[in-house]
Amino acid sequence: MKVRDIALQARLWKQSYLKRAGYISCPLLYLQKLFLLNYSMNNPHLP
């Protein structure tokens, strides 16, 4: 499934991994910039 809503995608990513002490989420503006630059949203190194 492809999700084009960046805010929704960020929430789904946050649900998919364990958040430990010191966790800092990726800013939405940064994710939007990656999307605009055609960065692959399937990259396993994204937050």
Order of alpha helices (4+ residues) and beta strands (2+ residues): alpha-alpha
